Amino acid sequence: MRDDLEMSDYNRYCPISMGSDVLADRWTPLIVRELVLGNTRFNDIARGLPGVSRSLLVRRLNHLERAGVIERWPSPTGKGSEYLLTSAGRDLERVLVALGRWSVEWLYNELRPRDIDAQTLMWWMHRLVVPEKLPTGRVVVEFRHTAPVRLTIWMVIDRGEVSVCMQHPGYDSDLVVTCPTTVLSGVFSGVDSWAHEVAEGTIVVDGPPRLAKALPTWFQWGLFGPEMRAAQAHAVAN
């Protein structure tokens, strides 16, 4: 490469460089992840990204809008705006999946899938549900996290809508799940299985047997589950 080649000239004929201009910083791929998962409102996007400042999030969303990855539309509620992926933005899902699989395969020893706080874990879980498996009526699931921090969080499932409540939602709990946060996050990441942890007694579910049996089918456990388990087996073997 010529030493005097300007980066702007290089960008015009290198697709990787052009793509890097859109995605290659710490937060932008994670913002796109939130949009892919269906979070369209500013506060919901921010809630899925612990540590991002509101001013930085504004700048990154504006950047993605200028790049043609998202469009901003008035919210149907009449308050604020919603951010929607364009066709180009939706196509980035396969890029993120490929990046995630690469990370699991080559950076597994640096991954800490269990090192997540209870509130963030519950927020991520409520986005990754299986709509066709959800109960038709209202069901309240009380999650009692016993360690490393004792904390109770409620998840309310009502006519296909799922919400996370840090305060008592005002309804009786239909199911109570008791476990350490690390165990639940291991199941969520795909490293462990719900059935195994229940059998071991590290996850305890109290409530009607019909609902208790159905509960694990309501969530998408481990988007990278097969890759995580393969990497774990490889690490143990070596």
N, C-alpha and C positions, 0 to 999 in steps of 0.2 A: 504494500500500500504506500502511496506517495506520502511523504512526511507533511507536505503542504496541503493535503486534501482536507477541505473543510468538512466538519461533521454534517452540516446541512446538505452538502453535496452527496456525502456518503449515504445519508438517509434516503435519498431519492432512488437509489438502486439496490439497497439492501433491505429486504423485507423484515429481517429480524430486527434491524435497527429501527425501522418504522414502527413495528409492533411494540418495541421497548419504549418508544416515546409515549405510548398510550398506557402501558401497564407496569413498566419497570420502576416502581418505587414501593416502599414498605406497605402502604395502606391500600393502594388502588385495587390489586387483585382481591383483597378481602372485602372491599366495598362491592365489587362485582359479585362476589360470592353471596353477599347478603341479598343483592337484587335478584340473583338466580333463585335463591331460596324463597322469594316472594315478598321480601320486605321492601315496601315502596315509599314509606313515609320516613322523613328525616329522623325522628326520634327512635323509630324501630331499627333503622339502620345503625344509628349510634349505639343503641343498646346491645346490638350484636357484636360490637367492636370495643370491648373494654380497653381504655387507654387512649383512644383517639379524641383529640380536642374538637370542639364544635367548629372552630374557625378552620381547622385543617380539613375537616369533613366537607365543609362548604366549598373550599377550594378544589378538592378532589372531585366532587360532584360537578362543579362547573367545568373542570377539565374534561371529564367524561362526556359531558353534554357537547362541548365544543368538538370533541373527537367523533361524535356521532354514535357513541355507545349507548347513551340514554337520551330520553326526552323528558322534559318537565311539563306536567299537565296540572291544571287546577284540580284539587281534591273534590271528589263527588260530595263530600260533606260541606263544601263551601268554605272550609278553613284550610289555609295552607296549600301546599302542592304535593304531588306524588311524582316519583321518579320511575319511569318505565323503560325497560330495555328495548332497544331497537332490534331489528333483525341481526345487525352486526353484534350487538351486545349479547343476544341470546346464543349466538354462535360461539361466544367465548366460554360457555359452559364446558365444552369438550377440552378447551385449553386448561381450565382449572382442574378438571378431573385428571388429565395427563400429568399436570404438575403435582397433584396430590399423590398419585401412584408412584411417580418418580421419587418423591420425598420419602414415602414409606419404604421403598426398595433400597434407597441409598443413604438415607439419613435416619434409619429406624432407631439406632442407638442414642440419637439425640432427641427423639420424640418423647414426650411425657404426657400421654393421653389421659392419665389419671390426675394430673396436676391442674385441676380446674375447680373454681369455686362453685358452690351449690347453685347460686343465683344464675350464673352464666350457663351452667349445665342445663338447668330447667328451661331457660330461654331458648337454648339450641334445640332441646328435645321437642318443645312445643311447635317448632317450625317444621320438624321432620316427622310428620304424622302420615298415616295411610288413610286418606279421606274415606275410602269405601269400607274401611274396617271400623270406623268410629261408631259408637253407639248413637242411636237415633234421638234418644232423650238426653236430658242433662245428667251428667255424671261428674262428681267431684272426687278427685284423687288427692289425698293428703300425703305428701312426701316428707317423712321425718328423717332428716339427715342427722346421723349420730356422731360423725367424726369426719374430718378433723375439727369442724365447727358444728355445734348443735344448732340446727335451724330447721324450721318447718315452713314449707312452701306448698301452696295449693295450685292444682291445675284443674281448671273448670272446662269441661267439654260440653258444649251446648249446641245442638243442631249443626254439627260440622265445624263450629268455631271453637278454637282452643285459646284459652287465656291463662296467664300465669299471675298468681296473686301472692304478694308478700304478706298481706294481712288476711285475716279470716274473711272468706268471700260472702259470708252470711247464709250459707247453705250447709247442711250436714254433710259430712264426708261419706261417700259410698264405699271408697276403698282407702286403706291406709297402708302405705309402703314405708317400711323402716329399714334403713341400711346406711352404711358409711358412704359419703359422697364418692370416694375413690372406687368403690365397688360398682356403683351405678355408672360412673364415667367409663369404667372398663367395659361394661356391657354396651354403652352407647357408642364407644369407639370401635367395637367389633372384636376387641381382644378376647373378651369373655362372653359367655352366653347367659341370657336371663334364666333359662331352665337350670343350668349348672349352679348358678349362684343361689337360686331358690332351694335347690336340692341340698346345697351345702349349709343353708340356713343363714347366709350372709345377707340375703334379701328376704324379708318377711312381709307377706301380703295378707292383710286382714280385710274381710268383707265377703260378700256373697260369692260362692265358688264360681258361678257363671261369669261374673265380672272379672274375678281374679284370673281365671283362665284366659279370658279374652284380652286382658290389659296389654300383654307384650305384643300382641298383633296390631296394636294401634300405632306403633312407632316404627320408624325406619332405623333399625339398629346397624350402625357401622357402614357408612357409605364406602369405606375402604376396608371392610371387615376381612374379606379373603386375603388381601394383601397384608394386612396387619398380622393375621394369624400365621401366614407363611413366613413373614419376617421374624416373628417371635420364635417360631420353630427353628428357623435357621440360626438365630442368635443363641438359642439354648444348645443346639447341636455343636456349635463352634465355641 
